[in-house]
Amino acid sequence: MTIVAPEFNYSELARQIAARMSPEALLSAEDVGAMLGYPARYIRETIALAPGFPVAIRLRLNDDGKRSNPRWRRTDVEEWVTTHLAQRRARSGRPRNQAVM
């Protein structure tokens, strides 16, 4: 029995990867989730609502006023990650109760 791999369009795959790697690329919740290691739903419902997270860009799709799913600029998300990590390091973890003697 011979298993034949599906045909891959490598040039299209390379184009999509390059487009997402551009500094000004607009990333979907799925893309941001892949960057941060979270599911897209968690990105939309929790991370995107966190104070300081970049505001989503929503493009108008048609004359009915329907908008696209949220998108974030790659550079904005990367900047937020850097700032967020620096703030977490400055806090040095969660506060501990001190024993009173």
Rosetta silent file (secondary structure, phi, psi, omega in degrees, C-alpha in Angstrom):
SEQUENCE: MTIVAPEFNYSELARQIAARMSPEALLSAEDVGAMLGYPARYIRETIALAPGFPVAIRLRLNDDGKRSNPRWRRTDVEEWVTTHLAQRRARSGRPRNQAVM
SCORE:     score description
SCORE:     0.000 S_00000001
   1 L     0.000  125.756 -179.874    0.000    0.000    0.000 S_00000001
   2 L  -105.020  129.884  177.081    1.438    3.327   -1.067 S_00000001
   3 L  -100.669  124.988 -179.592    0.494    6.514    0.770 S_00000001
   4 L  -103.348  126.583  178.225    0.614    9.618   -1.380 S_00000001
   5 L   -71.071  144.507  177.589    1.109   12.945    0.360 S_00000001
   6 L   -63.506  152.980  179.019   -1.336   15.667   -0.606 S_00000001
   7 L   -70.121  128.137  177.454   -0.054   18.246   -3.028 S_00000001
   8 L  -107.353  138.860  174.427    1.315   21.284   -1.219 S_00000001
   9 L   -95.993   87.535 -174.248    1.580   24.679   -2.785 S_00000001
  10 H   -64.472  -33.338 -179.912    4.885   25.635   -1.190 S_00000001
  11 H   -68.410  -37.094  177.024    5.078   29.028   -2.863 S_00000001
  12 H   -68.536  -40.489  177.085    1.655   29.991   -1.440 S_00000001
  13 H   -62.025  -43.647  177.925    2.673   28.737    1.996 S_00000001
  14 H   -62.862  -39.814  178.276    5.892   30.763    1.805 S_00000001
  15 H   -62.877  -43.466 -179.415    3.910   33.854    0.758 S_00000001
  16 H   -65.725  -40.738  178.029    1.538   33.494    3.723 S_00000001
  17 H   -64.119  -45.973  179.844    4.413   33.036    6.177 S_00000001
  18 H   -61.794  -39.085 -179.778    6.254   36.065    4.793 S_00000001
  19 H   -64.570  -38.306 -179.846    3.094   38.188    4.990 S_00000001
  20 H   -75.879  -21.991 -179.108    2.604   37.318    8.664 S_00000001
  21 H   -86.136  -11.963  178.398    6.254   38.009    9.492 S_00000001
  22 L   -60.643  139.466 -179.848    6.164   41.556    8.143 S_00000001
  23 L   -58.346  -30.813 -178.695    6.482   44.107   10.987 S_00000001
  24 L   -98.483   14.028  179.885    3.299   45.847    9.857 S_00000001
  25 L   -63.318  144.694  174.125    1.320   42.641    9.333 S_00000001
  26 E   -95.397  118.955 -175.224   -2.194   42.544   10.734 S_00000001
  27 E   -99.517  141.947  175.179   -2.517   39.418   12.849 S_00000001
  28 L   -82.666  173.277  176.343   -5.696   37.530   13.629 S_00000001
  29 H   -61.044  -34.379  177.732   -6.541   36.144   17.066 S_00000001
  30 H   -64.614  -41.617  179.285   -5.280   32.788   15.796 S_00000001
  31 H   -65.906  -45.257  179.304   -1.928   34.345   14.824 S_00000001
  32 H   -63.854  -40.879  177.716   -1.564   36.166   18.167 S_00000001
  33 H   -60.855  -40.256  177.877   -2.518   32.965   19.971 S_00000001
  34 H   -64.741  -37.390  178.072    0.176   31.061   18.108 S_00000001
  35 H   -65.201  -41.627 -172.915    2.721   33.718   19.114 S_00000001
  36 H   -97.017  -10.009  178.995    1.730   33.632   22.784 S_00000001
  37 L    82.251   30.114  178.938    0.817   29.980   23.139 S_00000001
  38 L  -125.737  157.548  174.068   -2.902   30.465   23.823 S_00000001
  39 L   -68.961  153.995 -178.983   -6.067   29.479   21.953 S_00000001
  40 H   -58.248  -38.296 -179.697   -7.640   32.175   19.766 S_00000001
  41 H   -60.870  -41.259  178.777  -10.740   32.256   21.979 S_00000001
  42 H   -65.359  -36.974  177.247   -8.606   33.113   25.047 S_00000001
  43 H   -61.766  -50.047 -177.061   -6.923   35.891   23.068 S_00000001
  44 H   -65.762  -40.500 -171.360  -10.281   37.417   22.053 S_00000001
  45 H   -92.356  -19.335 -175.971  -12.010   37.017   25.425 S_00000001
  46 L  -125.961  -62.665 -175.021   -9.180   37.679   27.896 S_00000001
  47 H   -61.245  -45.552 -177.347   -5.868   38.953   26.533 S_00000001
  48 H   -64.978  -20.902 -179.942   -7.403   41.466   24.102 S_00000001
  49 H   -95.027   -3.880 -178.662   -9.434   42.970   26.968 S_00000001
  50 L   -69.258  143.598  177.362   -6.443   43.314   29.306 S_00000001
  51 L   -59.142  134.332  177.672   -5.351   46.852   30.181 S_00000001
  52 L    90.618  -14.635  178.322   -2.552   47.992   27.933 S_00000001
  53 L   -69.784  142.646 -177.664   -3.110   45.401   25.198 S_00000001
  54 L   -55.870  144.648  177.972   -3.160   47.075   21.760 S_00000001
  55 L   -70.310  136.579 -179.323   -6.546   48.179   20.482 S_00000001
  56 L   -70.679  147.602  174.457   -7.893   45.902   17.779 S_00000001
  57 E   -99.961  127.198  178.462   -8.212   47.115   14.227 S_00000001
  58 L  -123.709  115.769 -179.157  -11.544   46.268   12.640 S_00000001
  59 L   -88.130  142.843  176.002  -11.902   46.904    8.937 S_00000001
  60 E   -77.334  130.313 -175.881  -15.297   47.567    7.381 S_00000001
  61 L   -90.845  -36.784 -175.982  -16.128   44.797    4.952 S_00000001
  62 L  -153.454 -176.830 -177.320  -19.149   46.119    3.057 S_00000001
  63 L   -71.346  -15.336  178.024  -21.865   48.778    2.854 S_00000001
  64 L   -74.848   -7.381  179.130  -24.006   46.921    5.411 S_00000001
  65 L    87.050    3.729  177.207  -21.556   48.025    8.083 S_00000001
  66 L   -67.446  140.727 -178.379  -20.375   44.529    8.908 S_00000001
  67 E  -113.270  159.102  179.295  -16.831   44.507   10.206 S_00000001
  68 L   -76.160  171.648  173.359  -14.047   41.977    9.979 S_00000001
  69 L   -64.960  157.148 -178.086  -12.683   39.996   12.873 S_00000001
  70 L   -63.512  146.286  176.475  -10.229   41.904   15.075 S_00000001
  71 E  -133.326  151.096  178.193   -6.667   42.284   13.863 S_00000001
  72 E  -130.564  143.155  176.928   -3.575   43.580   15.642 S_00000001
  73 E   -70.365  133.611 -179.032   -0.354   45.020   14.212 S_00000001
  74 H   -53.998  -44.698 -177.499    2.560   42.635   14.762 S_00000001
  75 H   -63.657  -36.821  178.914    4.798   45.437   16.071 S_00000001
  76 H   -66.006  -42.484  179.886    2.142   46.514   18.618 S_00000001
  77 H   -66.597  -43.630  179.309    1.730   42.968   19.948 S_00000001
  78 H   -63.000  -39.017  177.736    5.494   42.431   20.165 S_00000001
  79 H   -64.733  -41.708  178.309    5.891   45.752   22.009 S_00000001
  80 H   -61.737  -42.777  179.844    3.116   44.763   24.447 S_00000001
  81 H   -60.916  -46.199  179.770    4.818   41.418   25.127 S_00000001
  82 H   -60.660  -47.210  179.668    8.136   43.144   25.845 S_00000001
  83 H   -64.844  -44.192 -178.763    6.513   45.712   28.151 S_00000001
  84 H   -61.426  -42.890  178.924    4.343   43.097   29.860 S_00000001
  85 H   -66.194  -40.129  178.845    7.343   40.862   30.587 S_00000001
  86 H   -63.256  -39.993  178.439    9.362   43.795   31.937 S_00000001
  87 H   -66.307  -39.327  179.336    6.502   44.730   34.288 S_00000001
  88 H   -65.873  -39.706  178.821    6.189   41.132   35.513 S_00000001
  89 H   -66.291  -36.855 -179.939    9.925   40.947   36.213 S_00000001
  90 H   -66.095  -33.016  179.606    9.772   44.245   38.125 S_00000001
  91 H   -76.532  -22.204 -179.861    7.006   42.882   40.343 S_00000001
  92 L    57.007   44.597  175.234    9.039   39.741   41.088 S_00000001
  93 L    89.058 -171.876 -177.825    6.062   37.438   41.358 S_00000001
  94 L   -82.801  151.799 -179.982    3.035   37.579   43.589 S_00000001
  95 L   -68.288  145.939  179.251    3.220   39.190   47.034 S_00000001
  96 L  -108.703  148.740  174.007    3.679   36.831   49.963 S_00000001
  97 L   -73.213  135.168  178.899    2.176   37.111   53.419 S_00000001
  98 L   -94.870  134.091  177.305    4.805   38.011   55.973 S_00000001
  99 L   -72.014  134.205  179.833    4.763   36.145   59.259 S_00000001
 100 L   -94.700  127.221 -179.811    4.305   38.480   62.211 S_00000001
 101 L  -117.731    0.000    0.000    6.588   37.776   65.155 S_00000001
